[in-house]
């Protein structure tokens, strides 16, 4: 049978968290500056009228490089605890880590061959 009394503490924390977030949004709406000056909404670019569109698409190379960094940063997060508990994990842990590193190595090899690591 499901005992809802065990979840009372969790329910209180959820309610407190939601009320805090909603309270912060309400407070920021109440105390915000209301300035309807049209000059404030104009685009300022070194005192000159802007030329061209403000929507510039950055090079996809930056996203790929950042994604590769995140992938191998997460790898370090997994490898360090594995190295600390290596003796307790035994051969199963060694094989699992070898499979994990092999998958990441294949990903690195594909990225290298496609030129994702080239910075021009």
C-alpha positions in Angstrom: 0.0 0.0 0.0 1.3 3.5 -0.9 2.0 5.6 2.2 1.7 9.2 1.2 3.0 10.5 4.5 6.5 9.4 3.5 6.4 11.9 0.6 5.2 14.8 2.7 8.7 16.3 3.1 9.3 16.0 -0.6 5.9 17.7 -1.3 6.8 20.6 1.1 10.2 21.1 -0.7 8.5 21.1 -4.1 5.9 23.7 -3.0 8.6 25.8 -1.3 10.8 25.7 -4.5 8.0 26.6 -6.8 6.8 29.4 -4.6 10.3 30.8 -4.4 10.7 30.8 -8.2 7.3 32.3 -8.7 7.9 34.9 -5.9 11.2 36.0 -7.5 9.5 36.4 -10.9 6.6 38.4 -9.3 9.1 40.6 -7.3 11.1 41.3 -10.5 8.0 42.2 -12.3 6.9 44.6 -9.5 10.2 46.4 -9.0 11.3 46.6 -12.7 11.9 49.9 -14.3 9.1 51.0 -16.6 10.6 53.3 -19.1 8.7 53.7 -22.3 11.2 56.1 -23.9 11.5 55.1 -27.6 15.2 56.3 -27.7 16.0 53.6 -25.1 14.7 50.9 -27.4 16.7 52.1 -30.4 19.8 50.2 -31.4 23.1 51.9 -30.4 26.1 51.1 -32.5 28.9 53.5 -31.9 26.7 56.5 -32.7 25.9 55.3 -36.2 22.9 53.8 -37.8 23.2 50.0 -37.9 24.0 48.4 -41.3 22.7 45.0 -42.1 20.7 42.5 -40.1 21.4 41.9 -36.4 20.9 38.2 -36.9 24.4 36.7 -37.5 24.7 33.0 -37.6 28.0 31.9 -35.8 30.2 29.3 -37.4 29.1 25.7 -36.7 32.7 24.9 -35.9 32.4 26.6 -32.5 29.4 24.4 -31.6 31.2 21.2 -32.7 34.3 22.1 -30.8 32.3 22.9 -27.6 30.3 19.7 -28.0 33.6 17.7 -28.3 34.9 19.4 -25.2 31.8 18.6 -23.2 31.9 14.9 -24.3 35.5 14.5 -23.2 35.0 16.5 -20.1 32.2 14.0 -19.1 34.6 11.2 -19.9 37.0 12.6 -17.3 34.1 12.6 -14.8 33.5 8.9 -15.4 37.2 7.8 -15.6 38.3 9.4 -12.3 35.9 7.5 -10.0 36.5 4.3 -12.0 40.3 4.7 -11.3 39.7 5.2 -7.6 37.6 2.1 -7.3 39.5 0.0 -9.9 40.4 -2.8 -7.4 36.9 -3.3 -6.2 35.4 -3.4 -9.7 37.8 -6.1 -11.0 37.8 -7.4 -14.5 34.2 -6.5 -15.2 35.0 -2.8 -14.5 38.1 -3.0 -16.7 36.1 -4.4 -19.6 33.3 -1.9 -19.2 35.7 1.0 -19.1 37.6 -0.4 -22.1 34.3 -0.5 -24.0 33.4 3.1 -22.9 36.8 4.4 -23.9 36.7 2.6 -27.3 33.3 4.2 -28.1 34.7 7.6 -27.2 37.9 6.9 -29.2 35.8 6.1 -32.3 34.0 9.4 -31.8 37.3 11.2 -31.5 38.6 9.5 -34.6 35.5 10.4 -36.6 35.7 14.0 -35.5 39.4 14.2 -36.3 38.9 12.7 -39.8 36.0 15.2 -40.6 38.3 18.1 -39.6 36.3 19.1 -36.5 39.5 19.7 -34.6 41.1 21.9 -37.2 41.2 25.5 -36.1 41.8 27.9 -39.0 
